[in-house]
C-alpha cells in the first residue's frame, strides 16, 4: 500500500508538525497555522482509516 494512504503516515506528520510548531521561533499566527495543518493531517488519518476498512470489506 502507498505509504501516504496509511493512517500512521498522517498521524506521524501531525505529530511532527506539532513538534515543529513548538520548537521553532515563529509568530503566534504562524504557530496557529502549523497547528491547523496538524489537525488537517489527523483528519487525513481518519479518512485513511475509513479507506482501509472499506477496502478490506470490499475484498472479503
N, CA, C and O of each residue as an XYZ file, in Angstrom:
240
protein
N       0.841     -1.179      0.000
C       0.000      0.000      0.000
C       0.883      1.238      0.000
O       1.935      1.278      0.638
N       0.435      2.224     -0.718
C       1.126      3.507     -0.756
C       1.206      4.072      0.658
O       0.193      4.166      1.351
N       2.404      4.447      1.082
C       2.616      4.934      2.452
C       1.720      6.111      2.787
O       1.238      6.207      3.916
N       1.482      7.010      1.839
C       0.684      8.202      2.139
C      -0.795      7.884      2.318
O      -1.580      8.770      2.654
N      -1.180      6.642      2.100
C      -2.573      6.250      2.306
C      -2.802      5.633      3.679
O      -3.938      5.302      4.019
N      -1.755      5.472      4.468
C      -1.915      4.834      5.775
C      -2.193      5.868      6.860
O      -1.652      6.973      6.820
N      -3.030      5.514      7.827
C      -3.302      6.426      8.941
C      -2.032      6.771      9.714
O      -1.867      7.903     10.168
N      -1.152      5.813      9.860
C       0.085      6.026     10.613
C       0.930      7.136      9.990
O       1.524      7.948     10.699
N       0.977      7.162      8.681
C       1.739      8.194      7.983
C       1.226      9.579      8.347
O       2.007     10.471      8.679
N      -0.086      9.755      8.283
C      -0.667     11.073      8.552
C      -0.591     11.446     10.024
O      -0.411     12.617     10.356
N      -0.727     10.467     10.909
C      -0.593     10.760     12.335
C       0.836     11.178     12.668
O       1.054     12.060     13.498
N       1.798     10.545     12.019
C       3.198     10.926     12.226
C       3.454     12.346     11.723
O       4.153     13.127     12.368
N       2.883     12.668     10.571
C       3.024     14.030     10.045
C       2.418     15.046     11.014
O       2.996     16.108     11.242
N       1.253     14.722     11.584
C       0.612     15.626     12.548
C       1.510     15.840     13.757
O       1.683     16.969     14.216
N       2.078     14.759     14.269
C       2.960     14.854     15.432
C       4.198     15.692     15.117
O       4.603     16.535     15.918
N       4.791     15.460     13.957
C       5.979     16.221     13.555
C       5.659     17.712     13.408
O       6.458     18.567     13.790
N       4.502     18.008     12.860
C       4.117     19.401     12.650
C       3.873     20.105     13.972
O       4.268     21.257     14.148
N       3.222     19.415     14.907
C       3.016     19.997     16.240
C       4.353     20.255     16.936
O       4.551     21.301     17.555
N       5.259     19.297     16.828
C       6.578     19.465     17.448
C       7.307     20.653     16.830
O       7.949     21.430     17.537
N       7.209     20.791     15.534
C       7.854     21.914     14.846
C       7.258     23.238     15.315
O       7.984     24.211     15.522
N       5.939     23.274     15.483
C       5.273     24.500     15.927
C       5.755     24.919     17.307
O       5.807     26.112     17.608
N       6.104     23.960     18.143
C       6.567     24.265     19.499
C       8.073     24.543     19.554
O       8.551     25.249     20.442
N       8.809     23.979     18.597
C      10.263     24.032     18.636
C      10.844     25.300     18.018
O      11.810     25.858     18.539
N      10.270     25.752     16.928
C      10.893     26.868     16.216
C      10.311     28.212     16.684
O       9.188     28.290     17.181
N      11.106     29.242     16.508
C      10.691     30.579     16.906
C       9.916     31.225     15.758
O      10.491     31.658     14.759
N       8.606     31.276     15.928
C       7.732     31.876     14.921
C       6.665     32.692     15.630
O       6.505     32.611     16.848
N       5.947     33.470     14.859
C       4.880     34.280     15.441
C       3.721     33.373     15.868
O       3.611     32.227     15.433
N       2.881     33.913     16.715
C       1.712     33.147     17.174
C       0.813     32.778     15.994
O       0.251     31.684     15.950
N       0.688     33.683     15.058
C      -0.142     33.406     13.877
C       0.411     32.222     13.079
O      -0.342     31.343     12.658
N       1.707     32.206     12.879
C       2.330     31.092     12.152
C       2.209     29.794     12.933
O       1.988     28.733     12.348
N       2.352     29.873     14.251
C       2.209     28.690     15.092
C       0.787     28.112     14.965
O       0.605     26.901     14.838
N      -0.199     28.993     15.002
C      -1.593     28.552     14.851
C      -1.819     27.913     13.490
O      -2.562     26.939     13.366
N      -1.175     28.466     12.474
C      -1.297     27.898     11.127
C      -0.716     26.482     11.083
O      -1.314     25.586     10.488
N       0.442     26.278     11.707
C       1.034     24.937     11.748
C       0.153     23.969     12.524
O      -0.003     22.815     12.126
N      -0.419     24.430     13.620
C      -1.290     23.561     14.410
C      -2.556     23.199     13.636
O      -3.084     22.097     13.790
N      -3.038     24.112     12.815
C      -4.190     23.812     11.960
C      -3.828     22.734     10.937
O      -4.624     21.839     10.654
N      -2.629     22.832     10.396
C      -2.160     21.804      9.457
C      -2.102     20.448     10.156
O      -2.461     19.431      9.562
N      -1.654     20.424     11.406
C      -1.595     19.174     12.162
C      -2.985     18.571     12.302
O      -3.147     17.358     12.168
N      -3.974     19.387     12.565
C      -5.358     18.900     12.669
C      -5.817     18.341     11.323
O      -6.498     17.316     11.274
N      -5.451     19.004     10.245
C      -5.813     18.512      8.921
C      -5.153     17.166      8.630
O      -5.759     16.301      7.998
N      -3.917     16.989      9.087
C      -3.259     15.686      8.933
C      -4.028     14.607      9.710
O      -4.175     13.482      9.233
N      -4.512     14.952     10.896
C      -5.294     13.980     11.672
C      -6.590     13.621     10.943
O      -7.030     12.472     10.984
N      -7.188     14.589     10.287
C      -8.385     14.305      9.500
C      -8.068     13.366      8.343
O      -8.859     12.480      8.020
N      -6.914     13.562      7.722
C      -6.489     12.649      6.661
C      -6.259     11.239      7.212
O      -6.545     10.252      6.535
N      -5.748     11.148      8.427
C      -5.552      9.836      9.059
C      -6.898      9.136      9.244
O      -7.008      7.930      9.023
N      -7.915      9.888      9.648
C      -9.249      9.294      9.803
C      -9.791      8.807      8.461
O     -10.386      7.733      8.376
N      -9.582      9.597      7.427
C     -10.018      9.177      6.088
C      -9.274      7.920      5.648
O      -9.868      7.000      5.085
N      -7.980      7.892      5.907
C      -7.188      6.718      5.521
C      -7.670      5.474      6.252
O      -7.682      4.382      5.684
N      -8.067      5.634      7.509
C      -8.611      4.504      8.267
C      -9.890      4.006      7.604
O     -10.084      2.803      7.430
N     -10.751      4.937      7.240
C     -12.003      4.536      6.568
C     -11.710      3.855      5.245
O     -12.357      2.864      4.906
N     -10.732      4.373      4.480
C     -10.378      3.758      3.204
C      -9.903      2.321      3.415
O     -10.269      1.424      2.655
N      -9.090      2.108      4.446
C      -8.593      0.762      4.722
C      -9.742     -0.180      5.054
O      -9.808     -1.295      4.537
N     -10.640      0.268      5.913
C     -11.783     -0.564      6.311
C     -12.646     -0.888      5.103
O     -13.042     -2.037      4.908
N     -12.936      0.119      4.294
C     -13.753     -0.103      3.093
C     -13.081     -1.055      2.130
O     -13.741     -1.916      1.549
N     -11.769     -0.915      1.951
C     -11.043     -1.792      1.042
C     -11.064     -3.234      1.553
O     -11.251     -4.171      0.776
N     -10.872     -3.405      2.855
C     -10.903     -4.750      3.437
C     -12.273     -5.372      3.278
O     -12.380     -6.559      2.970
N     -13.326     -4.591      3.481
C     -14.692     -5.112      3.334
C     -14.993     -5.453      1.869
O     -15.672     -6.438      1.578
N     -14.487     -4.641      0.971
C     -14.713     -4.857     -0.461
C     -14.080     -6.157     -0.946
O     -14.647     -6.862     -1.780
N     -12.896     -6.467     -0.413
C     -12.153     -7.624     -0.904
C     -12.418     -8.893     -0.116
O     -11.759     -9.907     -0.343
N     -13.367     -8.856      0.802
C     -13.723    -10.099      1.544
C     -14.542    -11.023      0.712
O     -14.921    -12.099      1.176
